[in-house]
Amino acid sequence: MQKAASTTTEKANGAIAPKQTLRNLAPYTQGTSTVEGFAEPIKLSSNESPHGPSPLAIAAYHETAARLFRYPDGRQTALRKAIADVHGLDSAQIVCGNGSEELQLLLVRAFVSPGDEVICSEFSFVMGRIHAEAQGATIVTAPEPKFRADADSILARITPKTRMIMLASPNNPVGDYMRRDDLARLVAATPKDVIIIYDGAYADYVDAPDYGDGLTLWKQAPNVVVTRTFSKLYGLAGLRIGWMCADKSVVDAVERIRTPFNTSIAALAAAEAAVRDVSYAVSVKAHNARWLAKLTATLRGLDYDVFPSVANFYLLRFDAEGEFTAERAADFLMKRGIIPRPVSAGGPAGCLRITVGLDHENEAVIEALKEFSAGRARKQAG
Ligand SMILES: Cc1ncc(COP(=O)(O)O)c(C=O)c1O
């Protein structure tokens, strides 16, 4: 009997093609981590914490060695309680994931069906967009005219088919944040059957009085979900651990599809110790704030176009052509063992994103960019 042609796979040049919704997707590109000739380059390409995790988190991680033959606590009880204690939440509202990225995947799987529209604010996290597209959703991009998520821009794109809105605040790669009143307006005007994913991967760094972390918004708007991560301020990117806070109905939906052991024993223990070590987190945050202000002021003083940021990175815009392009600047920094992140499609054109590093790393960036711009100053003078 002849086999019916598969609707989901087909052979192209002998290869098995993935399902239709995956065909236009490109895999995520990770920030570069090596430079030829430098055994220990200054890696400022992935917004990791240069301080590493709290010593208490490292100790808790080591202590799990004797328990590695056991499955982790699938209910994540201790970590959810620690997060709830520190942030003044109820642990029943919290779910932990293999990075906040996994939680965004689960939310998409739980709420988005093929043919639905998902509005992605322009500088939201690229993986959310990839998950939604893979799910068969139509992606609608809401531009960020002021380089931050914008209520009017998002609201103008809501249709009866909209099922989800994704935005990051602070966003990436710019580092600016949606003002609290703008967020309130968005939440108030969004239909309650549209899930809003408010990605706060960099929220731990923000002190701005008009920033809202959104953690209790679910009380008035059960369609708002906040995702957070231990990958940034808490220095645990390598362990893959994040969390979300949402209304019980959203938590229940995610719990139906979460694999029970998505977070490892080591990740659960280290994150619990990390979130409870508030004084370490405060010191990391203070270092970042101090350097972010200094880097911004110094580089602007050298005539660099630095976008305003409240996160643990800053974005520099270079000339579109000529000798002072982002490409040449990246090359110049790499030759000095400094790794920035060139902004690819999806970010403002002609930019480099650089993570705030340790003292000597930031000083090295300033020195290198001083040298890079000296050529320009001479040229302008001549
Ligand atoms: C805005 C934003 N959201 C989410 C993530 C992913 O975080 P996680 O490591 O928790 O998956 C990142 C990582 O760079 C990010 O920039």
The ligand as an SDF file (V2000), in Angstrom:
LIG
                    3D

 16 16  0  0  0  0  0  0  0  0999 V2000
   15.1730   39.8520   28.3490 C   0  0  0  0  0  0  0  0  0  0  0  0
   15.6210   38.4550   28.6500 C   0  0  0  0  0  0  0  0  0  0  0  0
   14.7160   37.5650   29.0740 N   0  0  0  0  0  0  0  0  0  0  0  0
   15.0580   36.3020   29.3740 C   0  0  0  0  0  0  0  0  0  0  0  0
   16.3730   35.8780   29.2570 C   0  0  0  0  0  0  0  0  0  0  0  0
   16.6820   34.4330   29.5490 C   0  0  0  0  0  0  0  0  0  0  0  0
   16.9210   34.2190   30.8730 O   0  0  0  0  0  0  0  0  0  0  0  0
   17.1400   32.7550   31.4470 P   0  0  0  0  0  0  0  0  0  0  0  0
   18.6130   32.5580   31.5330 O   0  0  0  0  0  0  0  0  0  0  0  0
   16.4620   32.7980   32.7660 O   0  0  0  0  0  0  0  0  0  0  0  0
   16.5030   31.7610   30.5260 O   0  0  0  0  0  0  0  0  0  0  0  0
   17.3570   36.7660   28.8320 C   0  0  0  0  0  0  0  0  0  0  0  0
   18.7530   36.3100   28.6890 C   0  0  0  0  0  0  0  0  0  0  0  0
   19.6210   36.9500   28.2080 O   0  0  0  0  0  0  0  0  0  0  0  0
   16.9690   38.0890   28.5120 C   0  0  0  0  0  0  0  0  0  0  0  0
   17.8570   38.9790   28.0740 O   0  0  0  0  0  0  0  0  0  0  0  0
  1  2  1  0
  2  3  1  0
  2 15  2  0
  3  4  2  0
  4  5  1  0
  5  6  1  0
  5 12  2  0
  6  7  1  0
  7  8  1  0
  8  9  2  0
  8 10  1  0
  8 11  1  0
 12 13  1  0
 12 15  1  0
 13 14  2  0
 15 16  1  0
M  END
$$$$
